[in-house]
Amino acid sequence: MNCAKKDRRRAQAIDAAVFAVLLALVSAVTLKLFYGQTYWDVDSDMEAYILEMQGLESGYSFPYPVFFRLAALIHLFASPELSVAIATMLLNGLAMTVTKLAFNHLALPGLEEGFRARADRRRQPVTARPRNGGKGAGAAVWQWLPRVMVSLLALSLFFLSMLYPPAGIYLPGIRFRYVGVFSANPFHNATYMAARPFAILAFLWYVKLLPVYEKGAAPRDYMLFSIFLLAATMTKPSFTLVLVSGAGLLMLWRLFRAGFRNFRPTVALGLSFVPTFLDLLYQYKGVFVAAEEGQERGLGFCLGEVWADYCGNIPLGVCLAMGFPLAVLALNFRECRKDTMMRFSWLLYVVSFAEAFLLYEKGFRKVDFNFSWGYMYGIFFCQFASLLMLVRTTVRELVRGACREEGESGGGIRGFWMRRKRGAAVLLQWMAYLGHVVCGVAYFTDMLRGGTYY
């Protein structure tokens, strides 16, 4: 027992060290990008953010204090440009850390089980080979390797982009690689990056509440969800608009389906949104204003009019942005229907798509297509949930493979072809994910060299 605990502690130490090194490297390159955007001649809102952080007129209204207050605090010790860049880097790094911890909880146990099953079934202990004649063997590989893999997967989510071909290859109706297609990681927008750690926490806590709130969840979970959602709203409200819409529709549907028998727990969960609603009203007053007297303000309705200004083939654009989640949904449809996080992430995506397609801001903000930010959150959380689903599917195949190696027949020829089919499906999904990662790294590298985001 003592040896097992010692091995686990050693595996945890290896995991913490590897993640710390990876996070430091990622933070360094992202800081270089964010700081470069403050002085490179590229399209970026950094100049306006720097002015807002200093309390100067920026030409825009940013009633989102969290990011700007953090940058102002750092400004006590650094230049305005570096302060905004560091604040963006810190909050982006916090989002990665939150994702790593979430994956440790949601994906790590399954991965450890899969690796341990293969080791046990083969009756070949997968341990680090000792150098001292058999004494002091290292932690089992199945204990530390899954942890390192979780770290890599968690960080890789923050380098995904839309799929796009090499330069010179034309796709019908796709005018830009980013604009009109959109990415889960818009590296040029600091406020999106800044709000994401709180958005991830709010998403995870709402998913945690969904299966239990009708029976009465712990008050602490209601409070935490409310705090995380308010923090996301006070940093950038784009995710909030999507989550509130999706959650509201879901809660109303459950309310009617239950014949109002779940009225009290629905109201209890609804109260968690009150602080956010109040903040949204305050933000609405400051954001949806006309630039000049007599100019239109408020929201308008259309059928993809603003989106079509940037993309002549919206269905293809959707496929380029959502290739991996679409593959996971198509190849694991039954499992997706049973999974709370997958169902809710796709609900968020559908709501975010509807808002981007149907709504726009009147006046001078119309061309900004600001409802696309919520759409990008929909993309991100579909990627997030789909990656967890793929990890579970892969683990299931690892365990099945271990059983076959122990001598289980697997159903003869039919079983053989079923195994090949499942294996090919898993491989196809990983290839789709890798495609998004490769494009994302190339996209990030191009921007790091001073390239434009679009």
C-alpha positions as CSV (number, residue, x, y, z in Angstrom):
1,M,0.0,0.0,0.0
2,N,2.8,2.4,0.9
3,C,4.6,1.6,-2.4
4,A,1.3,2.3,-4.3
5,K,0.9,5.7,-2.5
6,K,4.5,6.6,-3.2
7,D,4.2,5.7,-6.9
8,R,1.0,7.8,-7.1
9,R,2.7,10.8,-5.4
10,R,5.6,10.4,-7.8
11,A,3.3,10.3,-10.8
12,Q,1.5,13.4,-9.5
13,A,4.9,15.2,-9.1
14,I,5.9,14.3,-12.7
15,D,2.5,15.5,-14.0
16,A,2.8,18.8,-12.1
17,A,6.3,19.4,-13.3
18,V,5.5,18.6,-16.9
19,F,2.4,20.8,-16.9
20,A,4.3,23.7,-15.3
21,V,7.0,23.5,-17.9
22,L,4.4,23.3,-20.8
23,L,2.3,26.2,-19.3
24,A,5.4,28.3,-18.9
25,L,6.4,27.7,-22.6
26,V,2.9,28.4,-23.8
27,S,2.6,31.5,-21.7
28,A,5.9,32.8,-23.0
29,V,4.9,32.5,-26.7
30,T,1.4,33.9,-26.1
31,L,2.8,36.9,-24.2
32,K,5.1,37.6,-27.1
33,L,2.0,37.5,-29.4
34,F,-0.2,39.7,-27.2
35,Y,2.6,42.2,-26.6
36,G,3.5,42.3,-30.2
37,Q,-0.1,43.1,-31.0
38,T,0.3,46.4,-29.0
39,Y,2.9,47.7,-31.4
40,W,2.8,45.7,-34.6
41,D,0.9,47.2,-37.6
42,V,-1.9,44.6,-37.5
43,D,-5.6,44.8,-37.0
44,S,-6.2,44.5,-33.3
45,D,-8.3,46.1,-30.5
46,M,-5.2,46.3,-28.3
47,E,-4.8,50.1,-28.7
48,A,-8.4,50.6,-27.5
49,Y,-7.9,48.3,-24.6
50,I,-4.7,50.2,-23.5
51,L,-6.6,53.5,-23.6
52,E,-9.6,52.0,-21.7
53,M,-7.2,50.5,-19.0
54,Q,-5.7,53.9,-18.4
55,G,-9.2,55.6,-18.2
56,L,-8.7,57.4,-21.5
57,E,-11.2,57.8,-24.3
58,S,-11.0,54.8,-26.6
59,G,-13.9,55.5,-28.9
60,Y,-15.7,52.4,-27.6
61,S,-17.6,51.4,-24.5
62,F,-16.1,48.6,-22.5
63,P,-18.2,48.1,-19.3
64,Y,-16.3,44.9,-18.5
65,P,-14.1,45.7,-15.5
66,V,-12.4,42.4,-14.7
67,F,-9.8,42.4,-17.5
68,F,-9.2,46.2,-17.4
69,R,-8.8,46.3,-13.6
70,L,-6.3,43.4,-13.7
71,A,-4.3,45.2,-16.4
72,A,-4.5,48.5,-14.4
73,L,-3.1,46.7,-11.3
74,I,-0.2,45.3,-13.4
75,H,0.3,48.9,-14.8
76,L,1.5,49.9,-11.4
77,F,4.7,48.0,-12.2
78,A,4.8,47.9,-16.1
79,S,4.1,49.9,-19.2
80,P,0.5,50.2,-20.4
81,E,1.3,48.0,-23.4
82,L,3.0,45.3,-21.4
83,S,0.3,45.4,-18.7
84,V,-2.5,44.6,-21.1
85,A,-0.4,41.8,-22.7
86,I,0.4,40.3,-19.3
87,A,-3.2,40.5,-18.2
88,T,-4.3,38.6,-21.3
89,M,-1.6,36.0,-20.9
90,L,-2.4,35.4,-17.2
91,L,-6.2,34.9,-17.9
92,N,-5.5,32.8,-20.9
93,G,-3.1,30.7,-18.8
94,L,-5.8,30.4,-16.1
95,A,-8.2,29.0,-18.7
96,M,-5.6,26.4,-19.6
97,T,-5.1,25.5,-15.9
98,V,-8.9,25.2,-15.3
99,T,-9.2,22.9,-18.3
100,K,-6.3,20.8,-17.1
101,L,-7.9,20.3,-13.7
102,A,-11.3,19.6,-15.3
103,F,-9.7,17.0,-17.6
104,N,-7.9,15.4,-14.6
105,H,-11.4,14.9,-13.1
106,L,-13.3,14.0,-16.2
107,A,-10.8,12.2,-18.4
108,L,-7.9,11.0,-16.3
109,P,-9.6,8.1,-14.4
110,G,-10.7,6.6,-17.7
111,L,-7.2,6.9,-19.3
112,E,-5.6,5.3,-16.2
113,E,-8.1,2.5,-16.4
114,G,-7.3,1.9,-20.0
115,F,-3.5,1.8,-19.6
116,R,-3.8,-0.3,-16.4
117,A,-6.1,-2.8,-18.2
118,R,-3.7,-3.3,-21.0
119,A,-0.8,-3.8,-18.5
120,D,-2.8,-6.2,-16.3
121,R,-4.3,-8.2,-19.2
122,R,-0.9,-8.7,-20.7
123,R,0.5,-9.6,-17.3
124,Q,3.5,-7.3,-18.2
125,P,3.9,-4.6,-15.5
126,V,4.5,-1.4,-17.4
127,T,7.0,0.3,-15.0
128,A,10.0,2.4,-15.4
129,R,13.0,0.1,-15.5
130,P,15.1,0.5,-12.3
131,R,18.8,1.1,-12.6
132,N,19.9,-0.4,-9.3
133,G,19.2,-4.0,-9.7
134,G,15.4,-3.9,-9.1
135,K,15.2,-1.6,-6.0
136,G,13.4,1.7,-6.1
137,A,11.4,1.1,-9.3
138,G,9.8,4.3,-10.7
139,A,6.1,5.0,-10.8
140,A,4.1,2.9,-13.2
141,V,3.9,4.3,-16.7
142,W,0.1,3.9,-16.6
143,Q,0.1,6.3,-13.6
144,W,2.2,9.2,-15.1
145,L,1.8,8.8,-18.8
146,P,-2.0,9.3,-18.8
147,R,-1.5,12.5,-16.7
148,V,1.0,13.9,-19.2
149,M,-1.4,13.0,-22.1
150,V,-4.2,14.9,-20.3
151,S,-1.9,17.9,-20.0
152,L,-1.1,17.8,-23.7
153,L,-4.7,17.4,-24.7
154,A,-5.8,20.3,-22.3
155,L,-3.3,22.7,-23.8
156,S,-3.9,21.6,-27.4
157,L,-7.5,22.8,-27.0
158,F,-6.1,26.4,-26.9
159,F,-4.3,26.0,-30.2
160,L,-7.2,24.7,-32.2
161,S,-8.3,26.8,-35.2
162,M,-10.7,26.4,-38.1
163,L,-9.6,24.1,-40.9
164,Y,-8.1,25.9,-43.9
165,P,-6.1,24.8,-46.9
166,P,-2.5,25.9,-47.8
167,A,-2.1,29.3,-49.6
168,G,-3.3,29.2,-53.2
169,I,-6.0,26.6,-52.7
170,Y,-9.5,28.1,-53.2
171,L,-12.6,26.8,-51.4
172,P,-15.9,27.9,-52.9
173,G,-17.4,30.9,-51.1
174,I,-14.6,31.0,-48.4
175,R,-13.0,34.5,-48.7
176,F,-10.9,34.4,-45.6
177,R,-9.4,31.6,-43.5
178,Y,-10.8,33.1,-40.3
179,V,-13.4,35.8,-41.0
180,G,-16.8,34.2,-41.8
181,V,-15.5,30.7,-40.7
182,F,-14.3,31.6,-37.2
183,S,-12.1,29.8,-34.7
184,A,-12.4,28.4,-31.2
185,N,-9.3,30.5,-30.4
186,P,-9.4,34.0,-31.9
187,F,-5.8,35.0,-30.8
188,H,-6.3,38.6,-31.8
189,N,-9.1,39.3,-29.3
190,A,-7.8,39.9,-25.7
191,T,-11.2,40.2,-24.0
192,Y,-12.4,36.8,-25.5
193,M,-9.2,35.2,-24.1
194,A,-9.7,37.0,-20.7
195,A,-13.3,35.9,-20.2
196,R,-12.7,32.2,-21.1
197,P,-11.5,30.8,-17.7
198,F,-14.7,32.1,-16.1
199,A,-16.8,30.9,-19.1
200,I,-15.3,27.4,-18.7
201,L,-16.0,27.3,-15.0
202,A,-19.6,28.5,-15.6
203,F,-20.1,25.9,-18.3
204,L,-18.8,23.0,-16.1
205,W,-20.8,24.0,-13.1
206,Y,-24.0,24.3,-15.1
207,V,-23.4,20.8,-16.6
208,K,-22.8,19.6,-13.1
209,L,-26.2,21.1,-12.0
210,L,-28.2,19.8,-14.9
211,P,-28.7,16.2,-13.8
212,V,-29.4,17.1,-10.2
213,Y,-31.0,20.5,-9.8
214,E,-34.6,19.2,-10.1
215,K,-34.0,17.0,-7.1
216,G,-32.2,19.7,-5.2
217,A,-28.5,20.5,-5.6
218,A,-26.1,21.7,-3.0
219,P,-26.5,25.5,-2.4
220,R,-22.7,25.9,-2.8
221,D,-23.0,24.8,-6.5
222,Y,-25.7,27.3,-7.2
223,M,-23.5,30.0,-5.6
224,L,-20.4,29.0,-7.5
225,F,-22.2,28.9,-10.8
226,S,-23.6,32.3,-10.2
227,I,-20.2,33.7,-9.3
228,F,-18.4,32.2,-12.4
229,L,-21.1,33.4,-14.8
230,L,-21.1,36.9,-13.3
231,A,-17.3,37.0,-13.6
232,A,-17.5,35.9,-17.3
233,T,-20.1,38.6,-17.9
234,M,-18.0,41.3,-16.3
235,T,-15.1,40.3,-18.5
236,K,-16.9,39.9,-21.8
237,P,-20.7,39.1,-22.1
238,S,-20.6,37.1,-25.4
239,F,-20.6,33.7,-23.7
240,T,-23.2,34.8,-21.2
241,L,-25.7,35.7,-24.0
242,V,-25.3,32.2,-25.4
243,L,-25.4,30.3,-22.1
244,V,-28.4,32.2,-20.7
245,S,-30.4,31.6,-23.9
246,G,-29.5,27.9,-24.1
247,A,-30.0,27.3,-20.4
248,G,-33.3,29.2,-20.4
249,L,-34.7,27.2,-23.3
250,L,-33.6,23.9,-21.6
251,M,-35.1,24.8,-18.2
252,L,-38.4,25.9,-19.8
253,W,-38.6,22.7,-21.8
254,R,-38.0,20.7,-18.7
255,L,-40.6,22.8,-16.8
256,F,-43.3,22.1,-19.3
257,R,-42.4,18.5,-19.8
258,A,-42.7,17.9,-16.0
259,G,-46.0,19.7,-15.8
260,F,-44.6,22.4,-13.6
261,R,-43.9,19.8,-10.8
262,N,-40.2,21.0,-10.8
263,F,-41.2,24.7,-10.5
264,R,-39.4,25.4,-7.2
265,P,-36.0,23.9,-8.2
266,T,-36.3,25.6,-11.5
267,V,-36.8,29.0,-9.8
268,A,-33.9,28.1,-7.4
269,L,-31.6,27.6,-10.4
270,G,-33.0,30.7,-12.1
271,L,-32.1,32.8,-9.1
272,S,-28.4,32.0,-9.9
273,F,-28.8,34.1,-13.0
274,V,-30.1,37.3,-11.3
275,P,-26.7,39.0,-10.7
276,T,-25.8,38.4,-14.3
277,F,-29.1,39.8,-15.6
278,L,-28.5,43.0,-13.6
279,D,-25.0,43.3,-15.0
280,L,-26.2,42.7,-18.5
281,L,-28.8,45.5,-18.1
282,Y,-26.0,47.9,-17.0
283,Q,-23.9,46.8,-20.0
284,Y,-26.7,47.2,-22.4
285,K,-27.1,50.8,-21.4
286,G,-23.4,51.5,-22.1
287,V,-22.8,49.4,-25.2
288,F,-25.9,49.7,-27.4
289,V,-25.5,53.4,-27.9
290,A,-25.4,55.4,-31.1
291,A,-22.0,56.9,-32.1
292,E,-23.8,60.1,-33.2
293,E,-27.1,61.6,-32.5
294,G,-29.9,60.3,-34.7
295,Q,-28.1,57.1,-35.5
296,E,-29.8,53.7,-35.1
297,R,-29.1,51.7,-31.9
298,G,-30.3,48.4,-30.5
299,L,-30.7,45.0,-32.0
300,G,-31.9,44.1,-35.5
301,F,-33.0,40.8,-37.1
302,C,-31.8,39.3,-40.4
303,L,-31.3,36.0,-42.2
304,G,-27.5,35.7,-42.3
305,E,-27.1,39.2,-43.9
306,V,-24.1,40.2,-41.8
307,W,-22.5,36.8,-41.9
308,A,-22.9,36.7,-45.7
309,D,-20.8,39.9,-46.0
310,Y,-17.8,37.8,-44.9
311,C,-18.5,34.3,-46.1
312,G,-20.3,33.3,-49.4
313,N,-20.7,29.7,-48.3
314,I,-21.9,29.5,-44.7
315,P,-22.5,25.7,-44.7
316,L,-18.9,25.0,-45.7
317,G,-17.7,27.6,-43.2
318,V,-19.6,25.7,-40.5
319,C,-17.9,22.4,-41.6
320,L,-14.4,24.0,-41.5
321,A,-15.0,25.4,-38.0
322,M,-16.7,22.3,-36.7
323,G,-15.0,19.4,-38.5
324,F,-13.9,17.5,-35.4
325,P,-17.1,17.9,-33.4
326,L,-19.2,16.9,-36.4
327,A,-17.1,13.7,-36.9
328,V,-17.5,12.8,-33.2
329,L,-21.2,13.4,-33.3
330,A,-21.7,11.4,-36.5
331,L,-19.6,8.4,-35.3
332,N,-20.8,8.3,-31.7
333,F,-24.4,9.5,-32.0
334,R,-25.9,7.1,-29.4
335,E,-23.2,7.9,-26.8
336,C,-23.6,11.6,-27.5
337,R,-27.3,11.5,-26.8
338,K,-26.7,10.0,-23.4
339,D,-23.9,12.4,-22.4
340,T,-25.1,15.6,-20.5
341,M,-22.0,17.6,-21.5
342,M,-22.3,16.7,-25.2
343,R,-26.0,17.5,-25.4
344,F,-25.6,20.8,-23.7
345,S,-22.5,21.8,-25.7
346,W,-24.4,21.2,-28.9
347,L,-27.4,23.1,-27.6
348,L,-25.0,26.0,-26.9
349,Y,-23.7,25.7,-30.4
350,V,-27.1,25.7,-32.0
351,V,-28.1,28.8,-30.0
352,S,-24.8,30.6,-30.8
353,F,-25.3,29.8,-34.5
354,A,-28.9,31.1,-34.4
355,E,-27.8,34.4,-32.7
356,A,-25.0,34.9,-35.1
357,F,-27.2,34.1,-38.1
358,L,-30.4,36.0,-37.0
359,L,-29.2,39.0,-34.9
360,Y,-27.0,42.1,-35.4
361,E,-26.3,45.4,-33.8
362,K,-27.8,48.4,-35.5
363,G,-25.7,51.4,-36.4
364,F,-22.0,51.6,-36.7
365,R,-21.5,48.3,-34.9
366,K,-23.3,46.3,-37.5
367,V,-20.1,45.6,-39.6
368,D,-18.3,44.4,-36.4
369,F,-20.5,41.2,-36.4
370,N,-20.2,41.0,-32.6
371,F,-22.5,38.1,-32.3
372,S,-19.8,36.0,-33.8
373,W,-18.0,36.0,-30.4
374,G,-20.8,34.0,-28.9
375,Y,-20.6,31.7,-31.9
376,M,-16.9,31.1,-31.3
377,Y,-17.8,30.1,-27.7
378,G,-20.2,27.6,-29.1
379,I,-17.4,26.2,-31.3
380,F,-15.0,26.0,-28.3
381,F,-17.3,24.1,-26.0
382,C,-18.3,21.6,-28.7
383,Q,-14.6,21.0,-29.2
384,F,-14.1,20.7,-25.5
385,A,-16.9,18.1,-25.0
386,S,-16.1,16.2,-28.2
387,L,-12.5,15.8,-27.1
388,L,-13.6,14.3,-23.8
389,M,-16.0,12.0,-25.7
390,L,-13.2,10.8,-28.0
391,V,-10.9,10.1,-25.0
392,R,-13.7,7.9,-23.5
393,T,-14.2,6.1,-26.8
394,T,-10.5,5.5,-27.1
395,V,-10.3,4.1,-23.6
396,R,-13.1,1.7,-24.4
397,E,-11.2,0.4,-27.4
398,L,-8.0,0.1,-25.2
399,V,-9.9,-2.1,-22.7
400,R,-11.5,-4.2,-25.5
401,G,-8.1,-4.7,-27.0
402,A,-6.7,-5.8,-23.7
403,C,-9.5,-8.4,-23.4
404,R,-8.9,-9.7,-26.9
405,E,-5.2,-10.2,-26.1
406,E,-6.2,-12.4,-23.1
407,G,-7.9,-14.7,-25.5
408,E,-11.5,-13.6,-25.9
409,S,-12.7,-14.6,-29.4
410,G,-14.6,-11.4,-30.1
411,G,-17.3,-13.0,-32.3
412,G,-15.3,-14.6,-35.2
413,I,-15.2,-12.8,-38.6
414,R,-18.1,-10.5,-37.8
415,G,-16.3,-9.5,-34.6
416,F,-13.1,-8.9,-36.5
417,W,-14.7,-6.5,-38.9
418,M,-16.6,-4.7,-36.1
419,R,-13.3,-4.2,-34.3
420,R,-11.7,-2.9,-37.5
421,K,-14.6,-0.6,-38.0
422,R,-14.5,0.8,-34.5
423,G,-10.7,1.3,-34.8
424,A,-11.0,3.1,-38.1
425,A,-13.7,5.4,-36.6
426,V,-11.5,6.3,-33.6
427,L,-8.6,6.9,-35.9
428,L,-10.7,9.1,-38.2
429,Q,-11.8,11.2,-35.2
430,W,-8.2,11.7,-34.0
431,M,-7.1,12.7,-37.5
432,A,-9.9,15.3,-37.6
433,Y,-8.8,16.7,-34.2
434,L,-5.1,16.7,-35.3
435,G,-6.2,18.6,-38.4
436,H,-7.6,21.4,-36.3
437,V,-4.4,21.4,-34.1
438,V,-2.1,21.5,-37.1
439,C,-4.0,24.4,-38.6
440,G,-4.2,26.1,-35.3
441,V,-0.4,25.9,-34.7
442,A,0.2,27.2,-38.2
443,Y,-2.4,30.0,-37.7
444,F,-0.8,31.0,-34.3
445,T,2.7,30.9,-35.8
446,D,1.7,33.1,-38.7
447,M,0.2,35.7,-36.3
448,L,3.3,35.4,-34.1
449,R,5.3,36.5,-37.1
450,G,3.1,39.6,-37.5
451,G,0.5,38.1,-39.9
452,T,-3.1,39.3,-40.0
453,Y,-5.8,37.3,-38.3
454,Y,-8.2,37.1,-41.2
